[in-house]
Amino acid sequence: METTKGVYTYEYPRPSVTTDCVIFGYDVKEGLSVLLIERGIEPYKGHWAFPGGFLRMDETTEAGALRELKEETEFDVERGFLEQLGCFSDVDRDPRGRVITIAYYALVQKGAVKGGDDARNAQWFPIGEIPQLAFDHEKILRMALKHLKEQIHFQPIGFELLPDVFTMSQLQALYEAILEVHFDRRNFANKMLKLGVLEETGDRPKDAARTIPVHYRFNPDKYKEMKSKGFRLEF
């Protein structure tokens, strides 16, 4: 290490740092999807990948992830909403050289996207229809899905992915899509109602026909209370 007037110069090689965004989206018609971009430049030109890119010297990894997401997809996620998924540092993960990526993850309601910057296209893909991904993004996706399945037991996923008002069948479809299982309709409803985190909206008249579904919303105060006591949702 050499020092010149307080400036430190290290002889060690410096790897590049990138950020990648695994953005899960959900709507009640199409189910669970993930946001991908089609790369417009080499390497992997024409391949699909997560939105992301190289970190600037004057920004945090979260700021870099939000910037790249906006530039490449025109999709906004609020600051503080992204959750850091992990660091991926396999030596040969990027043919351009030694590149370490910090992956972020978010759950959102799907919205319009459009390719920008060095992304030729941007598109939501249903989880069951993911194309072959560039770099090590298949590995990142597997970890993100695993993390999502674990977190659904501890976090009110529906807050982010469902409308403010929803039916029990819509809530069940969301949990089935994430956990890749099928629940008995009556058992699922009974379990959710016993938790006390759902409240009826009152939109359904008491004498309405059974074919008209009851509508619910989450009670965030009740959920926070239960979570503070070590709440875990088991199926």
C-alpha positions as CSV (number, residue, x, y, z in Angstrom):
1,M,0.0,0.0,0.0
2,E,1.3,3.4,-1.0
3,T,0.3,6.7,0.6
4,T,0.5,10.1,-1.0
5,K,-1.0,13.1,0.9
6,G,-3.6,10.9,2.5
7,V,-4.6,9.0,-0.6
8,Y,-4.3,5.3,-0.3
9,T,-3.5,3.1,-3.3
10,Y,-3.8,-0.7,-2.9
11,E,-2.1,-3.2,-5.2
12,Y,-4.9,-5.7,-4.9
13,P,-7.0,-6.2,-8.0
14,R,-10.5,-4.7,-7.8
15,P,-13.5,-6.7,-9.0
16,S,-16.4,-4.9,-10.6
17,V,-19.8,-4.8,-8.8
18,T,-23.2,-5.1,-10.3
19,T,-26.7,-5.2,-9.0
20,D,-29.6,-7.3,-10.2
21,C,-33.3,-7.1,-9.4
22,V,-35.6,-10.1,-9.1
23,I,-39.0,-8.4,-9.3
24,F,-42.0,-10.7,-8.6
25,G,-45.4,-9.5,-9.8
26,Y,-48.8,-10.8,-9.3
27,D,-52.2,-10.3,-10.7
28,V,-55.4,-12.3,-10.0
29,K,-55.8,-13.3,-13.7
30,E,-52.3,-14.4,-14.7
31,G,-50.8,-15.4,-11.3
32,L,-47.2,-15.0,-10.2
33,S,-44.7,-13.6,-12.7
34,V,-41.1,-12.3,-12.8
35,L,-39.8,-9.2,-14.7
36,L,-37.0,-9.9,-17.2
37,I,-35.2,-7.8,-19.8
38,E,-33.9,-8.9,-23.2
39,R,-30.2,-7.9,-23.4
40,G,-29.4,-5.6,-26.3
41,I,-25.6,-5.9,-26.0
42,E,-23.0,-8.6,-25.5
43,P,-22.4,-10.7,-23.6
44,Y,-25.6,-12.8,-23.9
45,K,-27.1,-10.4,-26.5
46,G,-30.6,-11.5,-27.2
47,H,-30.9,-13.5,-24.0
48,W,-33.2,-12.8,-21.1
49,A,-31.9,-11.6,-17.7
50,F,-32.8,-9.7,-14.6
51,P,-32.7,-5.9,-14.8
52,G,-29.4,-4.8,-13.5
53,G,-26.0,-3.3,-14.3
54,F,-22.7,-1.9,-13.0
55,L,-22.6,0.1,-9.8
56,R,-21.5,3.7,-10.0
57,M,-18.8,4.9,-7.6
58,D,-21.2,7.5,-6.0
59,E,-24.2,5.2,-5.2
60,T,-25.2,2.5,-2.8
61,T,-26.1,-1.0,-4.1
62,E,-29.8,-0.3,-3.4
63,A,-29.6,3.0,-5.3
64,G,-27.9,1.3,-8.2
65,A,-30.5,-1.4,-8.3
66,L,-33.3,1.1,-8.4
67,R,-31.6,3.2,-11.1
68,E,-31.0,0.2,-13.3
69,L,-34.5,-1.1,-12.9
70,K,-35.9,2.2,-13.9
71,E,-33.6,2.7,-16.8
72,E,-34.1,-0.8,-18.3
73,T,-37.8,-1.4,-17.7
74,E,-39.3,2.1,-16.9
75,F,-40.8,0.4,-13.8
76,D,-40.5,2.1,-10.4
77,V,-40.1,0.5,-7.0
78,E,-40.0,2.8,-4.0
79,R,-36.8,3.2,-2.1
80,G,-36.6,1.0,0.9
81,F,-39.0,-1.5,-0.6
82,L,-36.3,-3.7,-2.2
83,E,-34.9,-6.4,0.0
84,Q,-31.4,-7.6,-0.4
85,L,-31.4,-11.3,-1.5
86,G,-27.7,-12.1,-1.5
87,C,-24.3,-11.8,-3.0
88,F,-23.3,-13.9,-5.9
89,S,-19.6,-14.2,-6.5
90,D,-18.7,-17.3,-8.5
91,V,-15.4,-16.5,-10.2
92,D,-16.6,-17.4,-13.7
93,R,-20.2,-16.0,-13.5
94,D,-19.5,-13.2,-16.0
95,P,-17.4,-13.6,-19.2
96,R,-16.4,-9.9,-19.0
97,G,-14.2,-10.6,-16.0
98,R,-14.3,-10.7,-12.2
99,V,-17.8,-9.4,-11.5
100,I,-19.7,-9.7,-8.2
101,T,-23.4,-9.0,-8.1
102,I,-25.7,-8.0,-5.2
103,A,-29.2,-9.2,-6.0
104,Y,-32.3,-7.5,-4.7
105,Y,-35.8,-8.8,-4.5
106,A,-39.3,-7.2,-4.4
107,L,-43.0,-8.2,-4.5
108,V,-45.2,-5.8,-6.5
109,Q,-48.4,-5.5,-8.3
110,K,-47.7,-5.9,-12.0
111,G,-47.6,-2.8,-14.1
112,A,-46.6,-1.7,-17.6
113,V,-42.9,-2.1,-18.5
114,K,-40.8,-1.1,-21.5
115,G,-37.3,-1.9,-22.5
116,G,-34.8,1.0,-22.2
117,D,-31.1,1.8,-22.0
118,D,-29.2,-1.3,-23.1
119,A,-32.3,-3.5,-22.7
120,R,-34.0,-4.4,-26.0
121,N,-37.2,-5.4,-24.4
122,A,-38.8,-5.8,-21.0
123,Q,-41.5,-8.3,-20.2
124,W,-43.3,-10.1,-17.4
125,F,-42.9,-13.9,-17.6
126,P,-45.2,-16.4,-15.7
127,I,-43.1,-18.5,-13.3
128,G,-43.8,-21.6,-15.3
129,E,-42.6,-20.1,-18.6
130,I,-39.2,-18.7,-17.7
131,P,-36.8,-18.7,-20.7
132,Q,-33.1,-19.7,-20.4
133,L,-31.4,-16.9,-18.5
134,A,-28.1,-15.2,-19.0
135,F,-25.1,-15.3,-16.6
136,D,-26.0,-17.2,-13.3
137,H,-29.5,-15.7,-13.2
138,E,-31.1,-19.1,-13.0
139,K,-29.3,-19.7,-9.8
140,I,-30.4,-16.3,-8.5
141,L,-34.0,-17.1,-9.5
142,R,-33.9,-20.4,-7.6
143,M,-32.7,-18.7,-4.5
144,A,-35.3,-15.9,-4.8
145,L,-38.1,-18.4,-5.2
146,K,-36.8,-20.4,-2.1
147,H,-36.7,-17.1,-0.2
148,L,-40.2,-16.2,-1.2
149,K,-41.6,-19.5,-0.1
150,E,-39.9,-19.1,3.3
151,Q,-41.0,-15.5,3.8
152,I,-44.6,-16.1,3.1
153,H,-44.8,-17.7,6.5
154,F,-43.6,-14.5,8.2
155,Q,-44.7,-11.6,6.1
156,P,-48.1,-10.5,4.9
157,I,-47.4,-11.2,1.2
158,G,-50.9,-10.2,0.2
159,F,-50.3,-6.6,1.2
160,E,-48.0,-6.2,-1.8
161,L,-49.5,-8.5,-4.3
162,L,-53.3,-8.3,-3.9
163,P,-55.6,-5.4,-4.4
164,D,-56.7,-3.6,-1.2
165,V,-59.9,-5.6,-1.3
166,F,-59.9,-9.2,-2.4
167,T,-61.8,-12.5,-2.1
168,M,-60.7,-15.6,-0.3
169,S,-60.3,-17.5,-3.5
170,Q,-57.9,-14.8,-4.8
171,L,-55.9,-15.0,-1.5
172,Q,-55.8,-18.8,-1.9
173,A,-54.7,-18.6,-5.5
174,L,-51.8,-16.3,-4.4
175,Y,-50.5,-18.7,-1.7
176,E,-50.9,-21.7,-4.1
177,A,-48.9,-19.9,-6.8
178,I,-46.0,-19.1,-4.4
179,L,-45.9,-22.4,-2.6
180,E,-46.8,-24.6,-5.6
181,V,-49.3,-26.6,-3.7
182,H,-53.1,-27.0,-3.8
183,F,-55.2,-26.3,-0.7
184,D,-58.6,-27.5,0.2
185,R,-60.9,-24.4,-0.2
186,R,-62.7,-24.8,3.1
187,N,-59.6,-25.6,5.2
188,F,-57.7,-22.7,3.8
189,A,-60.5,-20.3,4.5
190,N,-61.0,-21.6,8.0
191,K,-57.2,-21.2,8.8
192,M,-57.0,-17.7,7.4
193,L,-60.1,-16.5,9.3
194,K,-59.0,-18.0,12.6
195,L,-55.8,-16.0,12.4
196,G,-57.8,-12.8,12.8
197,V,-55.8,-10.8,10.2
198,L,-58.6,-10.5,7.7
199,E,-61.7,-8.4,8.1
200,E,-64.8,-8.3,5.9
201,T,-65.3,-5.1,4.0
202,G,-69.1,-5.1,4.4
203,D,-69.5,-4.9,0.6
204,R,-71.6,-8.1,0.5
205,P,-75.2,-7.8,1.9
206,K,-76.0,-10.2,4.7
207,D,-78.8,-11.7,2.7
208,A,-76.8,-12.0,-0.6
209,A,-76.7,-15.2,-2.5
210,R,-73.9,-17.6,-1.7
211,T,-72.6,-17.2,-5.2
212,I,-71.6,-13.6,-4.4
213,P,-68.2,-13.8,-2.7
214,V,-67.3,-12.1,0.5
215,H,-64.6,-9.4,0.2
216,Y,-61.8,-8.9,2.7
217,R,-58.9,-6.7,3.5
218,F,-55.9,-7.2,5.7
219,N,-55.8,-5.7,9.2
220,P,-52.2,-4.5,9.4
221,D,-52.5,-3.6,13.1
222,K,-53.6,-7.2,14.0
223,Y,-50.9,-8.7,11.9
224,K,-48.2,-6.6,13.5
225,E,-49.5,-7.6,17.0
226,M,-49.4,-11.3,16.1
227,K,-46.0,-11.0,14.5
228,S,-44.5,-9.3,17.6
229,K,-45.6,-12.4,19.6
230,G,-43.6,-14.8,17.3
231,F,-46.4,-15.4,14.8
232,R,-45.7,-18.0,12.1
233,L,-48.2,-19.1,9.4
234,E,-48.2,-22.9,9.0
235,F,-50.0,-24.8,6.3
